[in-house]
C-alpha cells in the first residue's frame, strides 16, 4: 500500500472548467506490471483536508494501467462537533472514467452521494448507483463533493484498489417497455418520484413495484439521484398492469429537478449552480431524450433543495412532495401565484403534480399520487396528460375526483381545459368526490378562495357546485382539505386539481409546447349532497 498525505491549498490545485471544481495531483499505479497476473491487486491511499469554502467538486485523478478487471474505491472523513446552527461535514463521492469529467460528457460511471462508503466497477457488475463496463486504461477521476464543510475543515481518506485480470463478458442491458395494457382513454394513477437502493433509497426495484401495485398505481417513474444506473434493473418489474418509466432526480446545489420519462440509459449532469447558466442546456437534454422537466419540492428546506433556476424551462412543477408539510403549502401558494400571472399576462401556464419521494420505510409509495387523463397507458400518453395539466393529485387511491365547468349553452370543460364562454355567461363549477370523509372543498380562482363548503359526510362522498362567470374568475381549481385538526398542517390537503380556465382567451404555446388540453371527459362519482353559492359569497369561510 502507498499512502499520500496532502492538505488542499491553492498551489496544490488547478481549476477545471467553468463550474466550481478543483483537481488534485494524480494517483499512479505501475503501468503494465500486473497485466498478466489474474486477481493481483494494487492499492493506493490518499489523505487530505478540504477547507471551509471548498468548491462544489474536487477531482482525484487515478492513472489506470492496462489489464485492470476491477476498480474499487472506499473513503472516510472526519465529522467533528460543530456549534449549534453550523453545518457539519458531509462529503459525497462518485467516479468518471477515461473519457474525462467534462460537463455533460461521456465520462460518468456512477455516483452514490453520501449513501455509501465504498463502491466497485467491473465489466459485468457494479455497486448500485454505478455503471458496469470495462475498466479501460487512462485517467479516471474520483469525484468528491464537499456538500457542507465544518469550520475545522474536512479531513478525508480515499483508498483505490485495482484488481488485475481478464474482464468477464458485459451483459446487454434490458429495459422495461414504454407501454402497458391500459384501458384506452382513462384516468391513470402514478408516482413519478421514487428512490431505490441505486441511490439513497433502501428498497429494491422489486419492493417498490410491489408497493406501487398495492397503492393502486398504474405507472411509476424511476428517479434516483444523479445516476441512471437503475434503468436496466426495472425490466423484470414491469407488466401489463404497471408502466415503468425511467428518469433521474437531477440533484444540484440549487434545487432538484425530475427528468421524467427519458429514453433508457439517459444521463443528465447535475454539476452546476444557477449562477453558472447551465440549466437551460440540461433541460433541453431532458426534453431531447423524450422526458419532462419537473422541478421537485421547490420550497423544501434541506440544504441545496430550494429551487433557484426559475420555471421558464419547466413542463410541470411538483407542488406536493410526500407527507403534506408547511413547505408544500408554500409551494401550492407559489404555484397559484404563477397561475395568476399567466392569466393576467396572457402567457403559458405551468401544471402541478404530486409525488411521494419515497426512500424507505415508513415512506408510503403513492402518497400522494398524480391522477392523469391519458389516451392510453404509454409513456408518451401519460407525459402528454401531465404536460397538458389534465390531472389532479390525491393522497391515496381511496380519493377520486371529477371536476368540470359547464356553461348555460351546454359548453363543458374538464381539468386542464378551457370553457369558452362570454364573460357574463353563467358557469356552473362541479366537483364530485369519493373517499374523503369530513373533508372540506375549496374553489380557488385568480381572485383567491371564493367558495368553501361544509364538511363532506363521514361516508366521504359528495357533490359540490358553485356558480360564477368568466368575468369574475379567470380560472377555477379545486382543493380538498382535511379537518383543521388533522395532519401536521392545519387543513392539510387530501387532493387538489389543476385549473379549469374560463373565457375565450387561449394562451400561446410556451417554450415546451404546453397549453390547456383539448379533450374532455372525467370519472364519475355518486352525488350525495350539494352546496351552491353565488359569486362573491362563501360558505364556511371568510
VOGU-3710 file (C-alpha; in Angstrom, 3 decimals, decimal comma):
1> xxxxxxxxxx> 0,000/0,000/0,000  1,189/3,506/-0,850  -0,038/6,458/1,202  -0,173/10,100/0,193  -0,905/12,879/2,697  -1,904/16,226/1,312  -3,610/19,375/2,526  -5,699/21,220/-0,012  -4,196/24,594/-0,809  -4,231/26,942/-3,750
11> xxxxxxxxxx> -0,836/25,758/-5,055  -1,883/22,096/-4,945  -4,915/22,574/-7,191  -5,976/23,856/-10,559  -9,396/24,854/-11,840  -11,188/22,597/-14,325  -13,954/24,042/-16,469  -16,261/26,977/-15,700  -18,148/25,206/-12,911  -16,639/25,417/-9,398
21> xxxxxxxxxx> -14,283/22,432/-9,297  -10,667/21,683/-8,454  -8,365/18,830/-9,423  -5,675/17,244/-7,229  -2,418/15,644/-8,273  -2,632/12,197/-9,858  -2,581/8,801/-8,155  -0,426/6,425/-10,193  -0,023/2,658/-10,470  2,863/0,816/-12,172
31> xxxxxxxxxx> 1,855/0,572/-15,812  1,539/-2,977/-17,091  3,305/-4,561/-14,113  0,372/-6,823/-13,285  -1,408/-7,081/-16,624  -0,997/-10,872/-16,828  -1,495/-11,647/-13,132  -5,113/-12,584/-12,564  -6,618/-11,315/-9,296  -3,418/-9,486/-8,330
41> xxxxxxxxxx> -4,162/-6,203/-6,559  -2,533/-2,825/-6,007  -3,784/-0,225/-3,518  -3,162/3,477/-3,031  -4,469/5,663/-0,189  -4,717/9,446/-0,310  -5,413/11,693/2,670  -6,139/15,381/2,681  -8,162/18,203/4,181  -10,713/20,442/2,467
51> xxxxxxxxxx> -11,146/23,918/3,970  -14,403/25,767/4,504  -15,408/27,378/1,228  -14,138/24,499/-0,903  -15,519/24,221/-4,441  -18,501/22,015/-5,187  -16,349/19,268/-6,700  -12,801/18,102/-6,091  -11,396/15,550/-8,559  -8,751/12,991/-7,689
61> xxxxxxxxxx> -7,139/11,691/-10,932  -6,245/8,000/-10,979  -3,916/6,713/-13,693  -5,354/3,290/-14,545  -2,944/0,986/-16,464  -3,917/-1,746/-18,921  -5,061/-5,134/-17,670  -7,374/-3,945/-14,886  -10,517/-6,031/-14,342  -11,957/-4,070/-11,404
71> xxxxxxxxxx> -11,572/-0,704/-9,707  -12,676/-0,336/-6,112  -12,854/2,909/-4,132  -13,548/3,418/-0,437  -13,477/6,609/1,577  -13,990/8,054/5,022  -13,947/11,527/6,530  -14,000/13,169/9,940  -17,199/14,536/11,440  -16,137/16,867/14,255
81> xxxxxxxxxx> -18,627/18,544/16,577  -19,817/21,962/15,425  -21,699/24,798/17,178  -25,494/24,768/17,047  -26,770/26,132/13,758  -23,493/25,433/11,938  -23,267/22,849/9,162  -21,034/19,858/9,842  -19,078/17,809/7,319  -20,840/15,967/4,504
91> xxxxxxxxxx> -18,836/14,527/1,613  -20,347/12,901/-1,486  -18,496/10,600/-3,875  -18,642/9,296/-7,445  -16,343/8,488/-10,371  -15,671/9,353/-14,009  -13,766/7,101/-16,404  -11,076/7,770/-19,018  -13,474/9,944/-21,060  -12,989/12,722/-18,516
101> xxxxxxxxxx> -15,045/14,990/-16,282  -16,391/17,385/-18,917  -19,848/18,693/-18,013  -22,387/16,596/-19,894  -19,622/14,427/-21,369  -19,229/10,680/-21,732  -17,146/10,038/-18,626  -19,830/9,452/-15,974  -19,575/5,989/-14,366  -21,506/6,446/-11,136
111> xxxxxxxxxx> -22,490/8,489/-8,121  -23,648/7,477/-4,671  -23,651/10,865/-2,949  -23,256/10,202/0,752  -25,188/6,919/0,710  -22,165/4,571/0,512  -18,612/4,431/1,833  -17,264/2,228/-0,968  -18,019/1,045/-4,494  -16,590/-1,133/-7,252
121> xxxxxxxxxx> -16,860/-1,259/-11,025  -16,066/-4,152/-13,329  -17,298/-5,201/-16,761  -20,105/-7,493/-15,579  -21,224/-5,797/-12,350  -21,007/-2,673/-10,218  -22,169/-1,302/-6,892  -25,744/0,094/-7,127  -25,536/3,634/-8,454  -22,528/2,783/-10,659
131> xxxxxxxxxx> -22,358/1,577/-14,265  -20,777/-1,786/-15,064  -18,448/-1,927/-18,040  -14,788/-2,286/-18,983  -12,161/-0,654/-16,786  -10,164/0,792/-19,654  -6,715/2,319/-19,274  -6,415/6,075/-18,936  -7,025/8,804/-16,389  -10,062/8,153/-14,233
141> xxxxxxxxxx> -11,310/10,694/-11,690  -12,736/10,018/-8,256  -15,213/12,872/-7,705  -15,526/14,265/-4,186  -18,439/16,559/-3,445  -17,987/18,536/-0,205  -21,674/19,270/0,355  -21,017/21,092/3,617  -17,706/21,706/5,417  -17,305/22,276/9,158
151> xxxxxxxxxx> -15,280/25,252/10,445  -12,476/22,805/11,363  -12,219/21,652/7,730  -13,000/18,286/6,205  -10,292/15,677/6,668  -10,763/12,748/4,284  -9,155/9,500/3,214  -9,663/7,822/-0,187  -8,396/4,305/-0,968  -8,228/2,999/-4,553
161> xxxxxxxxxx> -7,707/-0,695/-5,251  -7,116/-2,099/-8,743  -7,631/-5,800/-9,419  -5,880/-7,165/-12,495  -7,108/-9,944/-14,738  -9,293/-10,764/-17,712  -12,667/-8,979/-17,613  -15,882/-11,017/-17,666  -18,354/-10,525/-20,544  -20,585/-7,491/-20,081
171> xxxxxxxxxx> -24,347/-8,196/-20,021  -26,597/-6,484/-22,574  -28,986/-4,102/-20,757  -32,717/-4,799/-20,977  -35,205/-2,014/-20,261  -38,915/-2,001/-19,380  -41,368/-1,452/-22,263  -42,831/2,017/-22,858  -46,378/0,657/-22,871  -48,642/-1,341/-20,555
181> xxxxxxxxxx> -52,046/-2,812/-21,312  -54,105/0,188/-20,206  -57,817/0,892/-20,544  -57,767/3,228/-23,519  -58,604/6,817/-22,713  -58,928/6,819/-18,944  -57,610/8,208/-15,675  -54,334/6,601/-14,603  -52,638/6,918/-11,225  -48,896/7,357/-10,873
191> xxxxxxxxxx> -45,968/8,265/-8,648  -43,064/9,838/-10,530  -40,588/10,499/-7,705  -39,181/7,301/-6,170  -35,757/6,256/-4,887  -34,319/2,749/-4,897  -31,089/1,351/-3,476  -29,429/2,568/-6,681  -29,113/5,948/-4,930  -30,017/6,699/-1,304
201> xxxxxxxxxx> -33,171/4,593/-1,078  -33,371/1,347/0,869  -35,771/-0,557/-1,370  -35,110/-2,759/-4,360  -36,971/-2,177/-7,638  -38,993/-5,329/-6,866  -40,066/-3,950/-3,487  -41,005/-0,591/-4,985  -43,029/-2,210/-7,780  -44,932/-4,327/-5,258
211> xxxxxxxxxx> -45,720/-1,262/-3,152  -46,797/0,639/-6,271  -49,268/-2,081/-7,186  -50,598/-2,149/-3,618  -51,084/1,640/-3,789  -53,281/1,260/-6,864  -50,766/2,841/-9,240  -50,806/2,341/-12,990  -47,397/3,949/-13,638  -44,224/4,959/-11,821
221> xxxxxxxxxx> -41,016/6,782/-12,753  -37,537/5,768/-11,591  -35,788/8,876/-10,239  -32,585/8,037/-8,395  -30,249/10,904/-7,521  -27,722/11,814/-10,230  -27,487/8,387/-11,799  -29,273/6,251/-14,363  -27,679/3,036/-13,104  -31,070/1,597/-12,095
231> xxxxxxxxxx> -32,539/1,743/-15,618  -31,710/-1,848/-16,671  -32,959/-3,234/-13,350  -36,616/-2,307/-13,793  -37,468/-4,546/-16,755  -38,432/-7,551/-14,624  -40,851/-5,426/-12,568  -42,937/-4,021/-15,430  -46,132/-5,761/-16,530  -49,444/-5,283/-18,223
241> xxxxxxxxxx> -50,706/-3,665/-15,031  -47,750/-1,337/-14,350  -45,960/1,051/-16,706  -42,424/1,832/-15,513  -40,867/4,999/-16,885  -37,188/5,785/-16,477  -35,599/9,013/-15,339  -33,391/10,702/-12,768  -33,604/13,228/-9,970  -31,033/15,774/-11,074
251> xxxxxxxxxx> -29,806/16,921/-7,664  -27,913/20,214/-7,964  -26,755/22,541/-5,186  -29,537/24,993/-6,167  -32,515/22,659/-6,375  -33,661/19,283/-7,638  -35,447/18,516/-10,907  -37,094/15,321/-12,122  -36,103/14,107/-15,574  -39,406/12,301/-16,037
261> xxxxxxxxxx> -39,704/9,508/-18,600  -36,460/9,876/-20,549  -35,162/7,325/-23,019  -33,491/4,329/-21,341  -29,853/4,956/-20,465  -30,165/8,762/-20,444  -27,832/10,525/-18,001  -28,387/14,182/-17,072  -25,496/16,042/-15,435  -26,058/17,902/-12,165
271> xxxxxxxxxx> -22,723/19,678/-11,565  -23,784/23,321/-11,848  -25,497/26,081/-9,946  -27,976/28,714/-11,120  -25,169/31,271/-11,449  -23,393/29,017/-13,971  -26,213/29,465/-16,547  -26,120/25,771/-17,452  -29,617/24,641/-16,539  -31,226/25,503/-19,874
281> xxxxxxxxxx> -28,763/23,231/-21,648  -29,663/20,262/-19,462  -33,395/20,985/-19,533  -33,099/20,704/-23,311  -31,144/17,489/-22,795  -34,081/16,060/-20,821  -36,652/17,038/-23,438  -34,388/15,890/-26,251  -34,348/12,456/-24,599  -38,149/12,387/-24,571
291> xxxxxxxxxx> -38,571/13,435/-20,936  -40,370/16,123/-18,972  -38,638/18,788/-16,852  -40,291/18,888/-13,412  -38,745/20,938/-10,559  -39,159/18,893/-7,357  -40,161/20,149/-3,878  -39,198/23,733/-4,843  -39,584/25,129/-1,316  -38,078/22,242/0,665
301> xxxxxxxxxx> -35,807/23,409/3,464  -32,999/20,818/3,154  -29,558/22,086/2,113  -29,495/22,611/-1,658  -33,194/21,758/-2,109  -34,642/25,249/-2,675  -35,324/25,817/-6,382  -33,298/28,745/-7,810  -33,369/28,153/-11,586  -36,748/29,703/-12,329
311> xxxxxxxxxx> -39,598/27,948/-14,112  -39,135/29,078/-17,705  -37,845/25,638/-18,757  -40,288/23,567/-16,701  -43,023/21,329/-18,135  -44,736/20,896/-14,745  -43,883/21,500/-11,093  -44,028/19,140/-8,114  -46,226/21,086/-5,705  -46,907/18,259/-3,219
321> xxxxxxxxxx> -43,996/16,055/-2,106  -44,551/13,231/0,376  -46,482/13,817/3,623  -48,099/17,255/3,456  -45,934/19,788/5,286  -45,635/23,590/5,508  -43,208/23,768/2,567  -45,871/22,063/0,397  -48,333/24,743/1,470  -45,812/27,382/0,373
331> xxxxxxxxxx> -45,274/25,578/-2,945  -49,021/25,446/-3,540  -49,383/29,180/-2,901  -46,403/29,961/-5,138  -47,836/27,825/-7,946  -51,181/29,601/-7,613  -49,391/32,942/-7,940  -47,824/31,661/-11,173  -51,305/30,768/-12,451  -52,487/34,283/-11,662
341> xxxxxxxxxx> -49,504/35,775/-13,509  -50,165/33,555/-16,551  -53,812/34,551/-16,956  -53,128/38,234/-16,341  -50,057/38,298/-18,566  -51,598/36,223/-21,346  -48,856/33,590/-21,390  -48,480/29,861/-20,876  -49,315/28,177/-17,566  -47,466/25,532/-15,574
351> xxxxxxxxxx> -49,316/22,358/-14,495  -48,827/20,936/-10,999  -48,277/17,377/-9,835  -47,581/15,463/-6,628  -45,323/12,504/-5,795  -44,235/10,527/-2,748  -40,413/10,943/-2,936  -40,383/7,618/-1,064  -36,962/6,318/0,024  -37,513/3,715/2,740
361> xxxxxxxxxx> -39,949/2,570/5,418  -42,164/4,192/6,583  -42,312/6,302/3,374  -45,509/5,412/1,509  -45,256/4,835/-2,230  -48,181/6,534/-3,960  -48,808/9,101/-1,208  -49,506/11,418/-2,859  -50,168/10,304/-6,421  -50,901/12,155/-9,652
371> xxxxxxxxxx> -54,036/11,030/-11,491  -53,706/11,717/-15,216  -56,234/11,621/-18,049  -54,307/9,877/-20,840  -55,254/8,309/-24,153  -53,609/5,045/-23,106  -51,126/3,643/-20,616  -47,992/4,571/-22,555  -45,064/6,778/-21,677  -45,955/9,337/-24,332
381> xxxxxxxxxx> -49,659/9,468/-23,448  -49,007/9,867/-19,717  -46,435/12,591/-20,371  -48,857/14,429/-22,646  -51,533/14,338/-19,947  -49,097/15,743/-17,374  -47,823/18,398/-19,772  -51,374/19,492/-20,631  -52,410/19,642/-16,972  -55,157/17,047/-17,379
391> xxxxxxxxxx> -54,530/15,771/-13,873  -55,231/16,047/-10,197  -53,277/14,986/-7,097  -54,714/12,704/-4,403  -53,302/11,488/-1,104  -54,113/7,843/-1,941  -56,026/5,508/-4,234  -59,080/5,963/-1,995  -59,648/9,534/-3,194  -61,258/10,101/-6,596
401> xxxxxxxxxx> -62,389/13,399/-8,096  -64,408/14,548/-11,081  -64,078/18,287/-11,691  -65,632/20,293/-14,535  -67,222/23,551/-15,561  -70,232/23,976/-17,833  -71,903/26,943/-19,485  -75,541/27,821/-19,891  -75,395/26,817/-23,552  -74,143/23,300/-22,846
411> xxxxxxxxxx> -70,441/24,046/-23,118  -68,238/21,779/-20,989  -64,575/21,684/-19,913  -62,601/19,415/-17,622  -59,355/19,693/-15,702  -56,639/21,477/-17,693  -59,110/22,666/-20,323  -60,808/25,949/-21,204  -64,515/26,660/-21,078  -65,024/29,101/-23,960
421> xxxxxxxxxx> -67,915/31,297/-22,900  -68,738/35,006/-22,980  -67,615/36,987/-19,923  -71,099/37,199/-18,364  -72,354/33,726/-19,273  -73,348/31,817/-16,121  -70,894/28,998/-15,388  -71,514/26,042/-13,077  -68,456/24,503/-11,460  -68,985/20,955/-10,217
431> xxxxxxxxxx> -66,815/18,659/-8,122  -67,735/15,037/-7,414  -65,758/13,368/-4,627  -65,343/9,881/-3,219  -63,051/8,670/-0,439  -62,702/11,902/1,551  -64,650/11,711/4,827  -65,193/15,032/6,620  -63,070/16,901/4,088  -63,884/20,450/3,021
441> xxxxxxxxxx> -63,974/21,609/-0,597  -62,496/24,937/-1,671  -62,816/26,523/-5,091  -59,784/28,744/-5,710  -59,607/31,341/-8,511  -57,294/34,126/-9,618  -59,187/36,247/-7,083  -58,464/33,834/-4,245  -60,637/31,275/-2,477  -64,200/32,223/-3,395
451> xxxxxxxxxx> -66,108/29,218/-2,102  -65,680/26,874/0,868  -68,109/24,033/1,501  -69,312/22,474/4,692  -67,508/19,202/5,518  -68,407/16,199/3,411  -70,266/13,342/5,111  -68,436/10,658/7,056  -69,057/8,358/4,091  -66,603/10,557/2,195
461> xxxxxxxxxx> -68,644/11,045/-0,985  -70,444/14,105/-2,231  -71,047/16,623/-4,964  -70,255/20,311/-4,615  -71,398/23,015/-7,057  -70,692/26,722/-7,376  -71,805/29,320/-9,895  -69,666/32,076/-11,341  -68,770/33,842/-14,595  -65,625/34,208/-16,664
471> xxxxxxxxxx> -65,539/37,930/-15,864  -65,384/37,061/-12,170  -62,973/34,109/-12,279  -60,347/33,548/-14,982  -59,826/30,012/-13,708  -61,184/27,720/-11,022  -59,325/24,897/-9,329  -60,476/22,652/-6,501  -58,851/21,794/-3,187  -59,993/19,039/-0,856
481> xxxxxxxxxx> -58,758/19,591/2,694  -58,892/17,590/5,902  -60,432/18,971/9,066  -58,247/21,598/10,687  -57,011/19,311/13,453  -55,866/16,545/11,087  -52,256/16,178/9,969  -49,088/18,215/10,581  -50,527/21,187/8,662  -53,894/22,718/9,617
491> xxxxxxxxxx> -56,309/21,822/6,861  -53,777/19,588/5,077  -54,622/18,633/1,511  -56,394/15,408/0,682  -56,417/16,324/-3,022  -56,219/19,242/-5,428  -56,787/19,745/-9,140  -55,186/21,638/-11,937  -57,414/24,519/-13,063  -60,295/24,787/-15,484
501> xxxxxxxxxx> -59,911/28,072/-17,379  -62,943/30,258/-18,096  -63,428/32,607/-21,062  -62,443/32,714/-24,712  -58,754/33,608/-24,374  -56,267/30,788/-25,006  -52,548/31,056/-24,133  -49,946/30,648/-26,866  -47,575/27,736/-26,976  -44,833/28,116/-24,410
511> xxxxxxxxxx> -41,164/27,016/-24,604  -42,136/23,375/-24,090  -45,281/23,424/-26,206  -47,679/23,287/-23,246  -51,221/24,524/-23,483  -54,542/23,537/-21,901  -55,815/20,236/-23,273  -58,436/19,980/-25,987  -60,213/16,837/-24,810  -62,915/16,272/-22,193
521> xxxxxxxxxx> -64,332/13,539/-20,014  -63,787/12,622/-16,367  -64,670/9,791/-13,994  -67,976/9,917/-12,227  -68,716/9,801/-8,512  -72,095/9,204/-6,938  -73,514/12,584/-5,812  -74,570/12,546/-2,180  -75,019/16,149/-1,179  -74,811/19,514/-2,938
531> xxxxxxxxxx> -73,827/23,023/-1,956  -74,221/26,153/-4,016  -73,135/29,759/-3,657  -73,424/32,785/-5,937  -70,300/34,727/-6,910  -68,862/36,722/-4,064  -70,250/34,570/-1,280  -68,545/31,709/0,513  -69,876/29,031/2,801  -67,783/28,148/5,837
541> xx> -65,015/30,693/5,071  -64,215/34,374/5,424
//
